[in-house]
Amino acid sequence: MRLLSSERFADHLTPPGHPERPERAEVLRRVALEWAARGHVLTEPTPADEATLALVHAPEYVAAIRETSGLAVRLDPDTTTSPDSYDVARLGAGGVVDGIRHVLQTADDRAVVLVRPPGHHAEAARAMGFCLFNSIAVGAAWARRAGVGKVAIVDFDVHHGNGTEAMFYDDPSVLFVSSHQYPYYPGTGAAHDVGRGAGAGFTVNLPLEAGAGDADLDEAFRSVALPVLDRFQPDLLLVSAGFDAHEQDPLGGCRMTAPGFRSIAGLLEDVAARHARGRAVYVTEGGYDLEALAESLDGVLAVLERAGTSAGAPAMRGDRARGRAAAAAARAALAPYWPGL
């Protein structure tokens, strides 16, 4: 397992009281160092150049973010830059590319990219939701250009990854699967949003009501996400690993726990083993309670440490009503594209 981490992620500064605060970077760095001490390789990411960012972002948008260098700029009510934010955001996107390059060159290996700020809300020409550059989308586009045939992106953040969805909405070579609280910020991610044109059926939204917990997410994944992933048969699995669906998180209204995230990681690892020769890259997104973030990330890393030995994650126990409702809505929307789902 390769870890990509940098002290520089703490250099993106936010206003006092902002939930996406530098202390998150300190937690991510501490977790990375602890796992490196256990024998896993820890490397410093390299920044993405502007041509790589332009695989998914409008060049004029990239230039506009570059022009904030050395400044503190409010881009929207939630999203700000500080003097080093442009460089830090480039480092996040470049880290994902580095992680993908590693798993493509290393048989049956995983990479975990511990970055901030998050990226999945950033659109082609718009910063939003704390996000400047869409790191995982940059990575997916880079992988496709590098010759990867089919890429699957699975996003289990409490917020819908609207930016990632939009960038691949008409692309059948990139499957996007998102579980998220709905309705909730940013207001996207309805079950009937399934893609457009040639990409119809390759966007899978699992909208969960507030209060959804471990068993609900387990239900939605086993009933819809895993069957679609198995039919799609990705050559590379990318995971937007957001931990703000945790019951302690101040921003979300879901009731996930660290064991629940660990279980989902186990399910995804089995997908990577079945279809992608184990090639999977995990990228941090949200997660704003520092204790819950560390505990949840540790649980996922524990699963990845045993990559290749999983016999399948046991079903999570608990009420599954919200998960069944999300799965039913998704199945109805996807039926024309995935018969028998």
Steps between C-alpha positions, in 0.01 A plus 500: 500500500644836393410812702532848350505783750661839556535754777415759236129415514486701823604811304152549354355736759132569561322765708463445877220256578499348150442122516760429230782612728874427492465267799347250258831489314679438828276199567559362151874545536507332840307201368735473202810508720358235733432265211839572347652394833331163448702447185284655228662728245434872548581739217464871437258582217605711204283791383286465189595733218238719339468278193404210725247713691356605163402140427183580698520872586461792262843659441364843589377362832841351579654838419251677726593278796869554424441876517390461865857398591625715783148617580207413724195497272140400570380304197152424635339509846672172597817493293808716548864511401806601699843595361609136449166345402567478126820303559339281765204417274737412216680269742175322578417435135857399428496260791205317350682472168807371686287242679343381176838482328622285790218245484525476122868415529477272804316169487211462747575809711300789650566868554345738751529875436446701819420850378318818581312702396248249364424507128179329393281812497730696267348531155675562170495876548375552855635460852246402762446301818855563631642354174738667253614226260319169458789271584331165440352616169843619388632155589225318311555710187877447526447124531282492190763696306763254626308214340275367777188374330233533770520696824253477788473780754317419824420795727367435852525854637185631675478765227436417137806530276332734255822612332622147433160399368478796262845441355415145390122522458509407131802268515433123496864421580474650851240356736411735785330357811405733786334431833401818683246666724209633293358758484805685623786718377566553211144403399602256227512121494140391448454135406362596159828671406658210313714660231443646155541383142761227471552529876139419591501231768860565603409737784357321804360714781400345833314781683467419871267673741650675801556251780636227273753278671738213436235245405333745261820562307573128503155434352537761226844375402411131498170554317610749234861623506672161506283339227559798270873501572515128427328548164714801413821310586730798558868485414571750780306588814520852647332579831399843629525412868303758695439432869247774573214248500636399844256542786736745676551727200373857545397550137307185412181342624590134447592246767791305356778363722863406442411127475246590232761677288733209554234262372439708186875502433496122524223478241688732266825311544323186382381690190856614427628144542233354271530745215794739527786269604483667840568847356325747732579855609327660799486880527383687810207739464289627794504413869493785752501336842869440554463193722248337266717582199805329651308196622317451171811541289691256722225244443516536122879474503476183707291345223742610230795365700352154456426548130467172319398304808138617533228239503227761478370741760214366715169684466459782751219455750231755570199668346527509120185692407680809368740284305217300345325822397816635336562169323143481373516851357832429332384169353191663351710770334767262376274219380517603131879486507571206730217249441430268787673721758 
